[in-house]
Amino acid sequence: MHGDLIHADDLSLNFGDVTVLDKVGFVIPQGSFVSILGPNGAGKTQLLRIMIGLLNPTSGDITRHFDIKAVGYVPQRLNVDPTFPITVEEFLQLYLQPRGWWVWQKLPKLDDIFAVSHLLKHRIGQLSGGQLQRVLLAGVLSTKPKVLFLDEFSSGIDPHGQAEMYHHLHKLNEKHGISIIMVSHDIDVTAQYADEVLCLNKQLICTGRPQDVFNQQNFEKMYGIPLTKVNEHHHDA
């Protein structure tokens, strides 16, 4: 790893009287696989959007050491009108090469580990949530990003598919040095794949390697309930 990817100092975000993030500071090294972990309403998505530059903090400073052109981003969900008459292939043309309807260029080769090639002629609005997420991830990775931002991208994908995708992402991080920053609520996935975790609940509860920061005290601060209850809730979910 060489240098910092992102350096944040005292980031706060307010929507009116509502505090979304409160004085959050951290450093993410280049080449990291980072998970932003926390309960619903913790400010995870908003923090990710600030990292990318899609949202400005109310106060605080953030320094980004990456070119926005080298960024891939898969949002938590993309709302698509089910009646919109466009195929997956046409959608990817616009999504990956937004130069206008009249310019047609060959799609980059999609990695079929995500099982999307058979979907290219399907209407985009007819895909399931999990299929759409796979299409978006395959499309984004085909642009060969240096930095990948993922917002709970695996929701709606079956457990076997999730395992394959995380394994593939881990390989991209390990072998090709792609920095990956993902929002997650999955403790097991974070423990298995992330080399750094930001534990968030409006404030930064802890940061470090999962094996160093996953303990009773931090989970109680993050979730407001004992670790055993977190595990019970996690496995029931």
PyMOL commands that set and color helices and strands:
alter all, ss='L'
color gray80, all
select helices_A, chain A and resi 44-52+68-70+88-96+112-114+117-119+124-126+129-142+159-176+187-193+210-213+216-223+227-236
alter helices_A, ss='H'
color red, helices_A
select strands_A, chain A and resi 4-15+18-29+33-37+59-64+71-74+147-151+179-184+196-200+204-208
alter strands_A, ss='S'
color yellow, strands_A
deselect
rebuild
show_as cartoon
